[in-house]
């Protein structure tokens, strides 16, 4: 079996390569890299070929023989080496040589420790950075390019994180190295060179595991799902960290906050048509640091058209359009888990009828009756809340 040597090329500068990496590059008979890396390292090996990723894979698949590939950063840190192993592991014996990662280099430039930082990459992943920036005080972000970095700052400002500290490192280790510092708001509109890396500091990050008491939320006149029901619905939805979640009829945003904590590496879309409720959701988002909540004014199902496909959906209010709502969710989702709350028999009947007619699976219904103690002199009496129906189900095409 032929050997494929995967070399961590660091920042693409000879001075920042390990001695082992330099030796491997110099001694390689057939060596491939992305065009930028090939140009930067040609002094070590004039035969290095710069190829696009698809061309590079095709070359290795169609032309057997020992080879070396230089990947940017460290081969074991958000690297293309995983794809190489998956695609070529049955054809080549892989040998790995580490390099200096962009995070290591940037942390050194900033003089910060990074052992307790979160690191998130947006390269081809479509994952949301908002959750990490909301619940962790220090985050490194590897954007897919300068435009992606600029768009991320726009998004941070849009969800109330305009005052967090941002440092941007451009072309680290190269002749065009530049480090910018400011807030998300002050760097908004900046044109970033490539490659670029961001470091975010949020000194007011939200908590993930504290109890969400009803009295902790700003209430106003908007309806709010109570604490016990909120917890039960979140449990029924089985939200995963990177999920995209809809909260339709968000009200005060109490359910949005609970779901955003569970989708702490994803995002929650809070859909609401009432202006006062939208203000309360925004206020509670800031109050709890749950900035991975994206607030969308409008009436569902029309408002759902622009959203990404959901993994989980909570419906706290349908505006009398339950069948249309469920049909719109089913049209967008490949598969998803649903939870609905209803307080009237009419809403319960409408939900059950629509779920059955549209082919939702594993439908379950529970009636929850909750009473809370209140003081009556030196005694305590239980005061009942309105019964709530919790309907859950799953959709799969």
Secondary structure in CASP SS format (residue, H / E / C, confidence):
PFRMAT SS
TARGET T0000
AUTHOR 0000-0000-0000
METHOD secondary structure of the structure
MODEL  1
X C 1.00
X E 1.00
X E 1.00
X E 1.00
X E 1.00
X E 1.00
X E 1.00
X E 1.00
X C 1.00
X E 1.00
X C 1.00
X C 1.00
X C 1.00
X H 1.00
X H 1.00
X H 1.00
X C 1.00
X C 1.00
X H 1.00
X H 1.00
X H 1.00
X H 1.00
X H 1.00
X H 1.00
X H 1.00
X H 1.00
X H 1.00
X C 1.00
X C 1.00
X C 1.00
X E 1.00
X E 1.00
X E 1.00
X C 1.00
X H 1.00
X H 1.00
X H 1.00
X H 1.00
X H 1.00
X H 1.00
X H 1.00
X C 1.00
X C 1.00
X C 1.00
X C 1.00
X C 1.00
X C 1.00
X C 1.00
X E 1.00
X E 1.00
X C 1.00
X C 1.00
X H 1.00
X H 1.00
X H 1.00
X H 1.00
X H 1.00
X H 1.00
X H 1.00
X H 1.00
X H 1.00
X H 1.00
X C 1.00
X C 1.00
X C 1.00
X C 1.00
X E 1.00
X E 1.00
X E 1.00
X E 1.00
X E 1.00
X C 1.00
X E 1.00
X C 1.00
X C 1.00
X C 1.00
X C 1.00
X C 1.00
X C 1.00
X C 1.00
X H 1.00
X H 1.00
X H 1.00
X H 1.00
X H 1.00
X H 1.00
X H 1.00
X H 1.00
X C 1.00
X C 1.00
X C 1.00
X E 1.00
X E 1.00
X E 1.00
X E 1.00
X E 1.00
X E 1.00
X C 1.00
X C 1.00
X C 1.00
X C 1.00
X H 1.00
X H 1.00
X H 1.00
X H 1.00
X H 1.00
X H 1.00
X H 1.00
X H 1.00
X H 1.00
X C 1.00
X C 1.00
X C 1.00
X C 1.00
X C 1.00
X C 1.00
X C 1.00
X E 1.00
X E 1.00
X E 1.00
X E 1.00
X C 1.00
X C 1.00
X C 1.00
X C 1.00
X C 1.00
X C 1.00
X C 1.00
X C 1.00
X H 1.00
X H 1.00
X H 1.00
X H 1.00
X H 1.00
X H 1.00
X C 1.00
X C 1.00
X E 1.00
X E 1.00
X E 1.00
X E 1.00
X E 1.00
X C 1.00
X C 1.00
X C 1.00
X H 1.00
X H 1.00
X H 1.00
X H 1.00
X H 1.00
X H 1.00
X H 1.00
X H 1.00
X H 1.00
X H 1.00
X H 1.00
X H 1.00
X H 1.00
X C 1.00
X C 1.00
X C 1.00
X C 1.00
X C 1.00
X C 1.00
X E 1.00
X E 1.00
X E 1.00
X E 1.00
X E 1.00
X E 1.00
X C 1.00
X C 1.00
X C 1.00
X C 1.00
X C 1.00
X C 1.00
X C 1.00
X E 1.00
X E 1.00
X E 1.00
X E 1.00
X E 1.00
X E 1.00
X C 1.00
X C 1.00
X C 1.00
X C 1.00
X C 1.00
X C 1.00
X C 1.00
X C 1.00
X C 1.00
X C 1.00
X C 1.00
X C 1.00
X E 1.00
X E 1.00
X E 1.00
X E 1.00
X E 1.00
X E 1.00
X C 1.00
X C 1.00
X C 1.00
X C 1.00
X C 1.00
X C 1.00
X C 1.00
X C 1.00
X C 1.00
X C 1.00
X C 1.00
X C 1.00
X H 1.00
X H 1.00
X H 1.00
X C 1.00
X C 1.00
X C 1.00
X C 1.00
X C 1.00
X C 1.00
X C 1.00
X C 1.00
X C 1.00
X C 1.00
X H 1.00
X H 1.00
X H 1.00
X H 1.00
X H 1.00
X H 1.00
X H 1.00
X H 1.00
X H 1.00
X H 1.00
X H 1.00
X C 1.00
X C 1.00
X C 1.00
X C 1.00
X C 1.00
X C 1.00
X E 1.00
X E 1.00
X E 1.00
X E 1.00
X E 1.00
X C 1.00
X C 1.00
X C 1.00
X C 1.00
X C 1.00
X H 1.00
X H 1.00
X H 1.00
X H 1.00
X H 1.00
X H 1.00
X H 1.00
X H 1.00
X H 1.00
X C 1.00
X C 1.00
X C 1.00
X C 1.00
X E 1.00
X E 1.00
X E 1.00
X E 1.00
X E 1.00
X E 1.00
X C 1.00
X C 1.00
X H 1.00
X H 1.00
X H 1.00
X H 1.00
X H 1.00
X H 1.00
X H 1.00
X H 1.00
X H 1.00
X H 1.00
X H 1.00
X H 1.00
X H 1.00
X H 1.00
X C 1.00
X C 1.00
X C 1.00
X C 1.00
X E 1.00
X E 1.00
X E 1.00
X E 1.00
X E 1.00
X C 1.00
X C 1.00
X C 1.00
X C 1.00
X H 1.00
X H 1.00
X H 1.00
X H 1.00
X H 1.00
X C 1.00
X C 1.00
X C 1.00
X C 1.00
X C 1.00
X E 1.00
X E 1.00
X E 1.00
X E 1.00
X C 1.00
X C 1.00
X C 1.00
X C 1.00
X C 1.00
X C 1.00
X H 1.00
X H 1.00
X H 1.00
X H 1.00
X H 1.00
X H 1.00
X H 1.00
X H 1.00
X H 1.00
X H 1.00
X H 1.00
X C 1.00
X C 1.00
X E 1.00
X E 1.00
X E 1.00
X E 1.00
X E 1.00
X E 1.00
X E 1.00
X E 1.00
X C 1.00
X C 1.00
X H 1.00
X H 1.00
X H 1.00
X H 1.00
X H 1.00
X H 1.00
X H 1.00
X H 1.00
X H 1.00
X H 1.00
X H 1.00
X H 1.00
X H 1.00
X H 1.00
X C 1.00
X C 1.00
X E 1.00
X E 1.00
X E 1.00
X E 1.00
X E 1.00
X E 1.00
X E 1.00
X E 1.00
X C 1.00
X C 1.00
X E 1.00
X E 1.00
X E 1.00
X E 1.00
X E 1.00
X E 1.00
X C 1.00
X C 1.00
X E 1.00
X E 1.00
X E 1.00
X E 1.00
X E 1.00
X E 1.00
X C 1.00
X C 1.00
X C 1.00
X E 1.00
X E 1.00
X E 1.00
X E 1.00
X E 1.00
X E 1.00
X E 1.00
X E 1.00
X E 1.00
X C 1.00
END
